[in-house]
Amino acid sequence: MARVKYGTNIDKDLIRMAKEKAQQDGLDGANAVIEAALRVYFANCATEVWEKTLHGGWIKKIIVRPGKVVIESIRSRKVRSRYNPKTFSDDSLTPKGWTKVWKMKQG
């Protein structure tokens, strides 16, 4: 894909976070992080997620993407605000039978 020079005004905190993330991930700079964010946005901007609560605590979830529909049945949903990140790391979850199905691509 051809590169073009583009100037814009972006919140300075976002630029700082993009620079830090690029440095952590060994990327060229903030532009690499911004490009990745735009790719994620365009890959998902046409996606719709629908949910319906059923009896017995079940949740039906439909994810509609161009050319693809995913239908899920979820028994329960728990959201935790405080947790130990080590408990949910690759090293901890993989031996317990969990499979990572998605992670944002780097670079």
Biopython code that builds the backbone (N, CA, C, O; Angstrom):
import numpy as np
from Bio.PDB.StructureBuilder import StructureBuilder

atoms = [
    (1, "MET", "N", (0.842, -1.160, 0.000)),
    (1, "MET", "CA", (0.000, 0.000, 0.000)),
    (1, "MET", "C", (0.901, 1.242, 0.000)),
    (1, "MET", "O", (1.840, 1.334, 0.790)),
    (2, "ALA", "N", (0.609, 2.183, -0.883)),
    (2, "ALA", "CA", (1.416, 3.401, -0.990)),
    (2, "ALA", "C", (1.220, 4.296, 0.228)),
    (2, "ALA", "O", (0.131, 4.362, 0.798)),
    (3, "ARG", "N", (2.267, 4.965, 0.608)),
    (3, "ARG", "CA", (2.211, 5.871, 1.761)),
    (3, "ARG", "C", (2.049, 7.300, 1.269)),
    (3, "ARG", "O", (2.621, 7.694, 0.253)),
    (4, "VAL", "N", (1.254, 8.072, 2.013)),
    (4, "VAL", "CA", (1.091, 9.494, 1.730)),
    (4, "VAL", "C", (1.314, 10.267, 3.023)),
    (4, "VAL", "O", (1.028, 9.771, 4.113)),
    (5, "LYS", "N", (1.821, 11.472, 2.892)),
    (5, "LYS", "CA", (2.027, 12.324, 4.069)),
    (5, "LYS", "C", (0.706, 12.993, 4.381)),
    (5, "LYS", "O", (0.033, 13.518, 3.494)),
    (6, "TYR", "N", (0.337, 12.967, 5.682)),
    (6, "TYR", "CA", (-0.944, 13.508, 6.098)),
    (6, "TYR", "C", (-0.770, 14.213, 7.434)),
    (6, "TYR", "O", (-0.185, 13.650, 8.359)),
    (7, "GLY", "N", (-1.258, 15.411, 7.543)),
    (7, "GLY", "CA", (-1.159, 16.153, 8.802)),
    (7, "GLY", "C", (-2.530, 16.302, 9.443)),
    (7, "GLY", "O", (-3.534, 16.472, 8.752)),
    (8, "THR", "N", (-2.564, 16.237, 10.762)),
    (8, "THR", "CA", (-3.829, 16.362, 11.475)),
    (8, "THR", "C", (-3.568, 16.831, 12.901)),
    (8, "THR", "O", (-2.423, 16.859, 13.354)),
    (9, "ASN", "N", (-4.611, 17.192, 13.588)),
    (9, "ASN", "CA", (-4.516, 17.542, 15.001)),
    (9, "ASN", "C", (-5.087, 16.389, 15.805)),
    (9, "ASN", "O", (-6.260, 16.044, 15.664)),
    (10, "ILE", "N", (-4.253, 15.794, 16.650)),
    (10, "ILE", "CA", (-4.675, 14.680, 17.500)),
    (10, "ILE", "C", (-4.367, 15.049, 18.938)),
    (10, "ILE", "O", (-3.356, 15.693, 19.218)),
    (11, "ASP", "N", (-5.228, 14.647, 19.835)),
    (11, "ASP", "CA", (-5.040, 14.898, 21.262)),
    (11, "ASP", "C", (-3.642, 14.467, 21.694)),
    (11, "ASP", "O", (-3.203, 13.364, 21.369)),
    (12, "LYS", "N", (-2.938, 15.338, 22.431)),
    (12, "LYS", "CA", (-1.546, 15.053, 22.784)),
    (12, "LYS", "C", (-1.403, 13.809, 23.664)),
    (12, "LYS", "O", (-0.380, 13.127, 23.601)),
    (13, "ASP", "N", (-2.425, 13.502, 24.490)),
    (13, "ASP", "CA", (-2.350, 12.289, 25.311)),
    (13, "ASP", "C", (-2.427, 11.031, 24.452)),
    (13, "ASP", "O", (-1.772, 10.031, 24.749)),
    (14, "LEU", "N", (-3.224, 11.080, 23.388)),
    (14, "LEU", "CA", (-3.300, 9.933, 22.477)),
    (14, "LEU", "C", (-1.973, 9.722, 21.754)),
    (14, "LEU", "O", (-1.526, 8.586, 21.589)),
    (15, "ILE", "N", (-1.350, 10.805, 21.328)),
    (15, "ILE", "CA", (-0.051, 10.686, 20.659)),
    (15, "ILE", "C", (0.985, 10.122, 21.624)),
    (15, "ILE", "O", (1.783, 9.264, 21.246)),
    (16, "ARG", "N", (0.979, 10.597, 22.868)),
    (16, "ARG", "CA", (1.928, 10.107, 23.875)),
    (16, "ARG", "C", (1.728, 8.605, 24.094)),
    (16, "ARG", "O", (2.695, 7.844, 24.133)),
    (17, "MET", "N", (0.448, 8.179, 24.237)),
    (17, "MET", "CA", (0.170, 6.750, 24.438)),
    (17, "MET", "C", (0.588, 5.937, 23.220)),
    (17, "MET", "O", (1.109, 4.832, 23.366)),
    (18, "ALA", "N", (0.364, 6.477, 22.008)),
    (18, "ALA", "CA", (0.758, 5.770, 20.780)),
    (18, "ALA", "C", (2.276, 5.620, 20.714)),
    (18, "ALA", "O", (2.779, 4.571, 20.311)),
    (19, "LYS", "N", (3.007, 6.662, 21.108)),
    (19, "LYS", "CA", (4.472, 6.584, 21.101)),
    (19, "LYS", "C", (4.965, 5.550, 22.111)),
    (19, "LYS", "O", (5.869, 4.769, 21.815)),
    (20, "GLU", "N", (4.370, 5.547, 23.300)),
    (20, "GLU", "CA", (4.760, 4.581, 24.322)),
    (20, "GLU", "C", (4.476, 3.157, 23.869)),
    (20, "GLU", "O", (5.307, 2.266, 24.046)),
    (21, "LYS", "N", (3.296, 2.942, 23.282)),
    (21, "LYS", "CA", (2.923, 1.605, 22.804)),
    (21, "LYS", "C", (3.861, 1.152, 21.687)),
    (21, "LYS", "O", (4.266, -0.010, 21.644)),
    (22, "ALA", "N", (4.202, 2.066, 20.789)),
    (22, "ALA", "CA", (5.128, 1.728, 19.704)),
    (22, "ALA", "C", (6.486, 1.331, 20.252)),
    (22, "ALA", "O", (7.105, 0.381, 19.771)),
    (23, "GLN", "N", (6.950, 2.060, 21.259)),
    (23, "GLN", "CA", (8.238, 1.740, 21.859)),
    (23, "GLN", "C", (8.200, 0.376, 22.551)),
    (23, "GLN", "O", (9.143, -0.407, 22.435)),
    (24, "GLN", "N", (7.108, 0.093, 23.269)),
    (24, "GLN", "CA", (6.969, -1.201, 23.950)),
    (24, "GLN", "C", (6.964, -2.360, 22.966)),
    (24, "GLN", "O", (7.546, -3.413, 23.228)),
    (25, "ASP", "N", (6.300, -2.155, 21.827)),
    (25, "ASP", "CA", (6.144, -3.230, 20.845)),
    (25, "ASP", "C", (7.255, -3.257, 19.799)),
    (25, "ASP", "O", (7.240, -4.101, 18.902)),
    (26, "GLY", "N", (8.217, -2.341, 19.905)),
    (26, "GLY", "CA", (9.320, -2.309, 18.947)),
    (26, "GLY", "C", (8.899, -1.847, 17.569)),
    (26, "GLY", "O", (9.483, -2.271, 16.572)),
    (27, "LEU", "N", (7.907, -0.994, 17.493)),
    (27, "LEU", "CA", (7.427, -0.483, 16.204)),
    (27, "LEU", "C", (8.165, 0.810, 15.852)),
    (27, "LEU", "O", (8.871, 1.380, 16.685)),
    (28, "ASP", "N", (7.992, 1.264, 14.603)),
    (28, "ASP", "CA", (8.711, 2.441, 14.113)),
    (28, "ASP", "C", (8.335, 3.722, 14.856)),
    (28, "ASP", "O", (9.187, 4.588, 15.052)),
    (29, "GLY", "N", (7.098, 3.856, 15.263)),
    (29, "GLY", "CA", (6.671, 5.074, 15.949)),
    (29, "GLY", "C", (5.165, 5.120, 16.084)),
    (29, "GLY", "O", (4.471, 4.130, 15.851)),
    (30, "ALA", "N", (4.670, 6.285, 16.464)),
    (30, "ALA", "CA", (3.242, 6.462, 16.702)),
    (30, "ALA", "C", (2.414, 6.166, 15.452)),
    (30, "ALA", "O", (1.289, 5.677, 15.551)),
    (31, "ASN", "N", (2.975, 6.465, 14.271)),
    (31, "ASN", "CA", (2.223, 6.211, 13.032)),
    (31, "ASN", "C", (1.845, 4.745, 12.878)),
    (31, "ASN", "O", (0.759, 4.441, 12.383)),
    (32, "ALA", "N", (2.714, 3.833, 13.291)),
    (32, "ALA", "CA", (2.418, 2.399, 13.186)),
    (32, "ALA", "C", (1.220, 2.037, 14.061)),
    (32, "ALA", "O", (0.375, 1.234, 13.667)),
    (33, "VAL", "N", (1.155, 2.635, 15.251)),
    (33, "VAL", "CA", (0.030, 2.368, 16.152)),
    (33, "VAL", "C", (-1.254, 2.976, 15.583)),
    (33, "VAL", "O", (-2.314, 2.352, 15.634)),
    (34, "ILE", "N", (-1.159, 4.180, 15.047)),
    (34, "ILE", "CA", (-2.327, 4.842, 14.459)),
    (34, "ILE", "C", (-2.832, 4.049, 13.259)),
    (34, "ILE", "O", (-4.040, 3.879, 13.095)),
    (35, "GLU", "N", (-1.912, 3.557, 12.412)),
    (35, "GLU", "CA", (-2.312, 2.737, 11.264)),
    (35, "GLU", "C", (-3.012, 1.461, 11.722)),
    (35, "GLU", "O", (-4.021, 1.064, 11.140)),
    (36, "ALA", "N", (-2.484, 0.817, 12.762)),
    (36, "ALA", "CA", (-3.117, -0.406, 13.279)),
    (36, "ALA", "C", (-4.517, -0.100, 13.798)),
    (36, "ALA", "O", (-5.447, -0.875, 13.577)),
    (37, "ALA", "N", (-4.666, 1.018, 14.481)),
    (37, "ALA", "CA", (-5.987, 1.398, 15.003)),
    (37, "ALA", "C", (-6.964, 1.656, 13.859)),
    (37, "ALA", "O", (-8.128, 1.264, 13.946)),
    (38, "LEU", "N", (-6.517, 2.299, 12.804)),
    (38, "LEU", "CA", (-7.390, 2.544, 11.654)),
    (38, "LEU", "C", (-7.773, 1.236, 10.951)),
    (38, "LEU", "O", (-8.908, 1.086, 10.496)),
    (39, "ARG", "N", (-6.832, 0.293, 10.862)),
    (39, "ARG", "CA", (-7.149, -1.008, 10.254)),
    (39, "ARG", "C", (-8.214, -1.749, 11.070)),
    (39, "ARG", "O", (-9.135, -2.342, 10.508)),
    (40, "VAL", "N", (-8.078, -1.710, 12.406)),
    (40, "VAL", "CA", (-9.081, -2.346, 13.265)),
    (40, "VAL", "C", (-10.422, -1.658, 13.082)),
    (40, "VAL", "O", (-11.455, -2.322, 12.987)),
    (41, "TYR", "N", (-10.414, -0.345, 13.033)),
    (41, "TYR", "CA", (-11.660, 0.407, 12.845)),
    (41, "TYR", "C", (-12.343, 0.009, 11.540)),
    (41, "TYR", "O", (-13.528, -0.325, 11.540)),
    (42, "PHE", "N", (-11.609, 0.042, 10.431)),
    (42, "PHE", "CA", (-12.224, -0.271, 9.140)),
    (42, "PHE", "C", (-12.613, -1.742, 9.016)),
    (42, "PHE", "O", (-13.552, -2.074, 8.291)),
    (43, "ALA", "N", (-11.903, -2.623, 9.714)),
    (43, "ALA", "CA", (-12.261, -4.047, 9.696)),
    (43, "ALA", "C", (-13.560, -4.295, 10.467)),
    (43, "ALA", "O", (-14.262, -5.270, 10.200)),
    (44, "ASN", "N", (-13.881, -3.417, 11.420)),
    (44, "ASN", "CA", (-15.026, -3.668, 12.294)),
    (44, "ASN", "C", (-16.138, -2.628, 12.202)),
    (44, "ASN", "O", (-17.164, -2.791, 12.862)),
    (45, "CYS", "N", (-15.981, -1.567, 11.413)),
    (45, "CYS", "CA", (-16.989, -0.504, 11.397)),
    (45, "CYS", "C", (-18.330, -0.974, 10.831)),
    (45, "CYS", "O", (-19.365, -0.379, 11.133)),
    (46, "ALA", "N", (-18.327, -2.018, 10.024)),
    (46, "ALA", "CA", (-19.581, -2.530, 9.469)),
    (46, "ALA", "C", (-20.160, -3.669, 10.309)),
    (46, "ALA", "O", (-21.167, -4.267, 9.929)),
    (47, "THR", "N", (-19.535, -3.971, 11.440)),
    (47, "THR", "CA", (-19.985, -5.065, 12.299)),
    (47, "THR", "C", (-21.086, -4.602, 13.230)),
    (47, "THR", "O", (-21.008, -3.524, 13.818)),
    (48, "GLU", "N", (-22.114, -5.429, 13.359)),
    (48, "GLU", "CA", (-23.197, -5.172, 14.309)),
    (48, "GLU", "C", (-23.271, -6.332, 15.282)),
    (48, "GLU", "O", (-23.120, -7.489, 14.888)),
    (49, "VAL", "N", (-23.502, -6.032, 16.549)),
    (49, "VAL", "CA", (-23.650, -7.060, 17.568)),
    (49, "VAL", "C", (-25.028, -6.898, 18.197)),
    (49, "VAL", "O", (-25.391, -5.812, 18.650)),
    (50, "TRP", "N", (-25.787, -7.985, 18.219)),
    (50, "TRP", "CA", (-27.135, -7.989, 18.779)),
    (50, "TRP", "C", (-27.185, -9.001, 19.915)),
    (50, "TRP", "O", (-26.600, -10.080, 19.820)),
    (51, "GLU", "N", (-27.884, -8.651, 20.989)),
    (51, "GLU", "CA", (-28.039, -9.571, 22.113)),
    (51, "GLU", "C", (-29.490, -9.630, 22.537)),
    (51, "GLU", "O", (-30.231, -8.653, 22.431)),
    (52, "LYS", "N", (-29.881, -10.806, 23.023)),
    (52, "LYS", "CA", (-31.240, -11.024, 23.491)),
    (52, "LYS", "C", (-31.161, -11.884, 24.746)),
    (52, "LYS", "O", (-30.568, -12.962, 24.725)),
    (53, "THR", "N", (-31.754, -11.413, 25.831)),
    (53, "THR", "CA", (-31.761, -12.169, 27.076)),
    (53, "THR", "C", (-32.916, -13.160, 27.052)),
    (53, "THR", "O", (-34.052, -12.798, 26.744)),
    (54, "LEU", "N", (-32.617, -14.418, 27.382)),
    (54, "LEU", "CA", (-33.627, -15.471, 27.398)),
    (54, "LEU", "C", (-33.879, -15.929, 28.832)),
    (54, "LEU", "O", (-33.160, -15.533, 29.748)),
    (55, "HIS", "N", (-34.893, -16.757, 29.024)),
    (55, "HIS", "CA", (-35.193, -17.299, 30.347)),
    (55, "HIS", "C", (-34.034, -18.172, 30.831)),
    (55, "HIS", "O", (-33.325, -18.778, 30.028)),
    (56, "GLY", "N", (-33.856, -18.226, 32.120)),
    (56, "GLY", "CA", (-32.820, -19.075, 32.703)),
    (56, "GLY", "C", (-31.435, -18.460, 32.667)),
    (56, "GLY", "O", (-30.454, -19.148, 32.947)),
    (57, "GLY", "N", (-31.329, -17.189, 32.333)),
    (57, "GLY", "CA", (-30.039, -16.523, 32.337)),
    (57, "GLY", "C", (-29.240, -16.632, 31.049)),
    (57, "GLY", "O", (-28.131, -16.104, 30.977)),
    (58, "TRP", "N", (-29.764, -17.295, 30.040)),
    (58, "TRP", "CA", (-29.051, -17.431, 28.773)),
    (58, "TRP", "C", (-29.078, -16.107, 28.012)),
    (58, "TRP", "O", (-30.025, -15.328, 28.128)),
    (59, "ILE", "N", (-28.030, -15.870, 27.238)),
    (59, "ILE", "CA", (-27.966, -14.710, 26.357)),
    (59, "ILE", "C", (-27.699, -15.223, 24.952)),
    (59, "ILE", "O", (-26.758, -15.989, 24.744)),
    (60, "LYS", "N", (-28.499, -14.819, 23.998)),
    (60, "LYS", "CA", (-28.247, -15.118, 22.585)),
    (60, "LYS", "C", (-27.529, -13.911, 22.009)),
    (60, "LYS", "O", (-27.947, -12.773, 22.219)),
    (61, "LYS", "N", (-26.452, -14.159, 21.286)),
    (61, "LYS", "CA", (-25.660, -13.084, 20.717)),
    (61, "LYS", "C", (-25.473, -13.344, 19.228)),
    (61, "LYS", "O", (-25.107, -14.447, 18.824)),
    (62, "ILE", "N", (-25.725, -12.325, 18.420)),
    (62, "ILE", "CA", (-25.521, -12.430, 16.979)),
    (62, "ILE", "C", (-24.525, -11.347, 16.568)),
    (62, "ILE", "O", (-24.717, -10.166, 16.860)),
    (63, "ILE", "N", (-23.460, -11.769, 15.887)),
    (63, "ILE", "CA", (-22.455, -10.842, 15.379)),
    (63, "ILE", "C", (-22.572, -10.864, 13.857)),
    (63, "ILE", "O", (-22.316, -11.889, 13.225)),
    (64, "VAL", "N", (-22.957, -9.735, 13.276)),
    (64, "VAL", "CA", (-23.175, -9.641, 11.838)),
    (64, "VAL", "C", (-22.019, -8.851, 11.231)),
    (64, "VAL", "O", (-21.812, -7.681, 11.553)),
    (65, "ARG", "N", (-21.269, -9.514, 10.345)),
    (65, "ARG", "CA", (-20.170, -8.890, 9.619)),
    (65, "ARG", "C", (-20.421, -9.078, 8.136)),
    (65, "ARG", "O", (-21.154, -9.992, 7.759)),
    (66, "PRO", "N", (-19.850, -8.261, 7.292)),
    (66, "PRO", "CA", (-20.029, -8.470, 5.853)),
    (66, "PRO", "C", (-19.586, -9.880, 5.460)),
    (66, "PRO", "O", (-18.421, -10.234, 5.639)),
    (67, "GLY", "N", (-20.485, -10.667, 4.938)),
    (67, "GLY", "CA", (-20.183, -12.019, 4.487)),
    (67, "GLY", "C", (-20.129, -13.070, 5.572)),
    (67, "GLY", "O", (-19.763, -14.211, 5.291)),
    (68, "LYS", "N", (-20.481, -12.728, 6.812)),
    (68, "LYS", "CA", (-20.356, -13.695, 7.892)),
    (68, "LYS", "C", (-21.280, -13.329, 9.049)),
    (68, "LYS", "O", (-21.391, -12.160, 9.419)),
    (69, "VAL", "N", (-21.941, -14.338, 9.617)),
    (69, "VAL", "CA", (-22.776, -14.153, 10.803)),
    (69, "VAL", "C", (-22.362, -15.202, 11.831)),
    (69, "VAL", "O", (-22.241, -16.383, 11.507)),
    (70, "VAL", "N", (-22.145, -14.764, 13.073)),
    (70, "VAL", "CA", (-21.796, -15.672, 14.161)),
    (70, "VAL", "C", (-22.916, -15.610, 15.187)),
    (70, "VAL", "O", (-23.299, -14.527, 15.632)),
    (71, "ILE", "N", (-23.443, -16.777, 15.564)),
    (71, "ILE", "CA", (-24.511, -16.843, 16.559)),
    (71, "ILE", "C", (-23.968, -17.594, 17.772)),
    (71, "ILE", "O", (-23.455, -18.706, 17.646)),
    (72, "GLU", "N", (-24.087, -16.976, 18.950)),
    (72, "GLU", "CA", (-23.561, -17.571, 20.166)),
    (72, "GLU", "C", (-24.659, -17.685, 21.207)),
    (72, "GLU", "O", (-25.553, -16.841, 21.276)),
    (73, "SER", "N", (-24.587, -18.717, 22.006)),
    (73, "SER", "CA", (-25.444, -18.862, 23.182)),
    (73, "SER", "C", (-24.539, -18.793, 24.402)),
    (73, "SER", "O", (-23.610, -19.589, 24.538)),
    (74, "ILE", "N", (-24.808, -17.848, 25.282)),
    (74, "ILE", "CA", (-23.969, -17.623, 26.449)),
    (74, "ILE", "C", (-24.807, -17.899, 27.691)),
    (74, "ILE", "O", (-25.905, -17.362, 27.839)),
    (75, "ARG", "N", (-24.288, -18.733, 28.579)),
    (75, "ARG", "CA", (-25.023, -19.088, 29.795)),
    (75, "ARG", "C", (-25.009, -17.959, 30.803)),
    (75, "ARG", "O", (-26.045, -17.649, 31.390)),
    (76, "SER", "N", (-23.880, -17.345, 31.015)),
    (76, "SER", "CA", (-23.811, -16.227, 31.956)),
    (76, "SER", "C", (-22.666, -15.312, 31.560)),
    (76, "SER", "O", (-21.749, -15.712, 30.843)),
    (77, "ARG", "N", (-22.734, -14.097, 32.031)),
    (77, "ARG", "CA", (-21.681, -13.133, 31.746)),
    (77, "ARG", "C", (-21.286, -12.465, 33.050)),
    (77, "ARG", "O", (-22.133, -11.958, 33.784)),
    (78, "LYS", "N", (-20.002, -12.470, 33.326)),
    (78, "LYS", "CA", (-19.484, -11.788, 34.508)),
    (78, "LYS", "C", (-18.426, -10.796, 34.054)),
    (78, "LYS", "O", (-17.556, -11.131, 33.250)),
    (79, "VAL", "N", (-18.501, -9.608, 34.557)),
    (79, "VAL", "CA", (-17.523, -8.583, 34.231)),
    (79, "VAL", "C", (-16.803, -8.208, 35.514)),
    (79, "VAL", "O", (-17.427, -7.843, 36.510)),
    (80, "ARG", "N", (-15.475, -8.303, 35.473)),
    (80, "ARG", "CA", (-14.681, -7.959, 36.652)),
    (80, "ARG", "C", (-13.868, -6.703, 36.358)),
    (80, "ARG", "O", (-13.210, -6.596, 35.323)),
    (81, "SER", "N", (-13.930, -5.770, 37.277)),
    (81, "SER", "CA", (-13.139, -4.559, 37.137)),
    (81, "SER", "C", (-11.766, -4.717, 37.774)),
    (81, "SER", "O", (-10.781, -4.143, 37.308)),
    (82, "ARG", "N", (-11.715, -5.502, 38.843)),
    (82, "ARG", "CA", (-10.442, -5.738, 39.514)),
    (82, "ARG", "C", (-10.080, -7.215, 39.380)),
    (82, "ARG", "O", (-10.882, -8.096, 39.692)),
    (83, "TYR", "N", (-8.872, -7.466, 38.915)),
    (83, "TYR", "CA", (-8.423, -8.844, 38.752)),
    (83, "TYR", "C", (-6.907, -8.867, 38.691)),
    (83, "TYR", "O", (-6.269, -7.832, 38.495)),
    (84, "ASN", "N", (-6.339, -10.033, 38.856)),
    (84, "ASN", "CA", (-4.895, -10.221, 38.773)),
    (84, "ASN", "C", (-4.548, -10.547, 37.313)),
    (84, "ASN", "O", (-4.920, -11.615, 36.825)),
    (85, "PRO", "N", (-3.849, -9.657, 36.609)),
    (85, "PRO", "CA", (-3.523, -9.903, 35.199)),
    (85, "PRO", "C", (-2.782, -11.219, 34.962)),
    (85, "PRO", "O", (-2.933, -11.816, 33.896)),
    (86, "LYS", "N", (-1.986, -11.686, 35.925)),
    (86, "LYS", "CA", (-1.254, -12.947, 35.752)),
    (86, "LYS", "C", (-2.213, -14.129, 35.646)),
    (86, "LYS", "O", (-1.902, -15.126, 34.995)),
    (87, "THR", "N", (-3.382, -14.022, 36.286)),
    (87, "THR", "CA", (-4.379, -15.087, 36.233)),
    (87, "THR", "C", (-4.931, -15.262, 34.821)),
    (87, "THR", "O", (-5.360, -16.355, 34.452)),
    (88, "PHE", "N", (-4.921, -14.175, 34.022)),
    (88, "PHE", "CA", (-5.490, -14.211, 32.691)),
    (88, "PHE", "C", (-4.429, -14.070, 31.601)),
    (88, "PHE", "O", (-4.713, -13.557, 30.519)),
    (89, "SER", "N", (-3.215, -14.524, 31.884)),
    (89, "SER", "CA", (-2.121, -14.479, 30.904)),
    (89, "SER", "C", (-2.122, -15.759, 30.065)),
    (89, "SER", "O", (-2.770, -16.744, 30.416)),
    (90, "ASP", "N", (-1.391, -15.728, 28.959)),
    (90, "ASP", "CA", (-1.255, -16.918, 28.103)),
    (90, "ASP", "C", (-0.703, -18.100, 28.888)),
    (90, "ASP", "O", (-1.181, -19.227, 28.758)),
    (91, "ASP", "N", (0.315, -17.826, 29.707)),
    (91, "ASP", "CA", (0.967, -18.900, 30.477)),
    (91, "ASP", "C", (0.023, -19.553, 31.475)),
    (91, "ASP", "O", (0.185, -20.725, 31.814)),
    (92, "SER", "N", (-0.960, -18.799, 31.945)),
    (92, "SER", "CA", (-1.888, -19.324, 32.938)),
    (92, "SER", "C", (-3.094, -20.016, 32.301)),
    (92, "SER", "O", (-3.550, -21.049, 32.792)),
    (93, "LEU", "N", (-3.606, -19.450, 31.211)),
    (93, "LEU", "CA", (-4.846, -19.968, 30.623)),
    (93, "LEU", "C", (-4.646, -21.177, 29.702)),
    (93, "LEU", "O", (-5.468, -22.094, 29.704)),
    (94, "THR", "N", (-3.573, -21.187, 28.921)),
    (94, "THR", "CA", (-3.343, -22.278, 27.965)),
    (94, "THR", "C", (-3.298, -23.657, 28.633)),
    (94, "THR", "O", (-3.935, -24.584, 28.133)),
    (95, "PRO", "N", (-2.569, -23.826, 29.742)),
    (95, "PRO", "CA", (-2.552, -25.151, 30.377)),
    (95, "PRO", "C", (-3.915, -25.586, 30.918)),
    (95, "PRO", "O", (-4.140, -26.772, 31.157)),
    (96, "LYS", "N", (-4.808, -24.641, 31.109)),
    (96, "LYS", "CA", (-6.142, -24.958, 31.624)),
    (96, "LYS", "C", (-7.140, -25.261, 30.514)),
    (96, "LYS", "O", (-8.330, -25.434, 30.778)),
    (97, "GLY", "N", (-6.655, -25.326, 29.253)),
    (97, "GLY", "CA", (-7.514, -25.707, 28.144)),
    (97, "GLY", "C", (-8.116, -24.546, 27.372)),
    (97, "GLY", "O", (-8.893, -24.776, 26.445)),
    (98, "TRP", "N", (-7.787, -23.306, 27.720)),
    (98, "TRP", "CA", (-8.317, -22.154, 26.996)),
    (98, "TRP", "C", (-7.545, -21.976, 25.696)),
    (98, "TRP", "O", (-6.343, -22.234, 25.643)),
    (99, "THR", "N", (-8.241, -21.533, 24.639)),
    (99, "THR", "CA", (-7.623, -21.256, 23.357)),
    (99, "THR", "C", (-7.860, -19.802, 23.002)),
    (99, "THR", "O", (-8.998, -19.334, 23.015)),
    (100, "LYS", "N", (-6.787, -19.082, 22.683)),
    (100, "LYS", "CA", (-6.931, -17.689, 22.278)),
    (100, "LYS", "C", (-7.458, -17.666, 20.855)),
    (100, "LYS", "O", (-6.838, -18.243, 19.961)),
    (101, "VAL", "N", (-8.587, -17.015, 20.625)),
    (101, "VAL", "CA", (-9.181, -16.985, 19.296)),
    (101, "VAL", "C", (-8.985, -15.648, 18.593)),
    (101, "VAL", "O", (-9.163, -15.562, 17.378)),
    (102, "TRP", "N", (-8.622, -14.604, 19.335)),
    (102, "TRP", "CA", (-8.395, -13.321, 18.698)),
    (102, "TRP", "C", (-7.509, -12.455, 19.557)),
    (102, "TRP", "O", (-7.672, -12.388, 20.775)),
    (103, "LYS", "N", (-6.566, -11.789, 18.910)),
    (103, "LYS", "CA", (-5.760, -10.748, 19.537)),
    (103, "LYS", "C", (-5.399, -9.766, 18.445)),
    (103, "LYS", "O", (-5.070, -10.166, 17.329)),
    (104, "MET", "N", (-5.456, -8.483, 18.760)),
    (104, "MET", "CA", (-5.159, -7.481, 17.752)),
    (104, "MET", "C", (-3.735, -7.674, 17.237)),
    (104, "MET", "O", (-2.792, -7.821, 18.014)),
    (105, "LYS", "N", (-3.602, -7.670, 15.918)),
    (105, "LYS", "CA", (-2.291, -7.843, 15.288)),
    (105, "LYS", "C", (-1.416, -6.646, 15.604)),
    (105, "LYS", "O", (-1.891, -5.511, 15.639)),
    (106, "GLN", "N", (-0.147, -6.902, 15.833)),
    (106, "GLN", "CA", (0.825, -5.851, 16.107)),
    (106, "GLN", "C", (1.617, -5.581, 14.839)),
    (106, "GLN", "O", (2.108, -6.504, 14.188)),
    (107, "GLY", "N", (1.734, -4.320, 14.503)),
    (107, "GLY", "CA", (2.579, -3.915, 13.359)),
    (107, "GLY", "C", (1.905, -4.174, 12.098)),
    (107, "GLY", "O", (2.460, -3.899, 11.034)),
]
sb = StructureBuilder()
sb.init_structure("model")
sb.init_model(0)
sb.init_chain("A")
sb.init_seg("    ")
for serial, (resi, resn, name, xyz) in enumerate(atoms, 1):
    if name == "N":
        sb.init_residue(resn, " ", resi, " ")
    sb.init_atom(name, np.array(xyz, "f"), 0.0, 1.0, " ", f" {name:<3s}", serial, name[0])
structure = sb.get_structure()
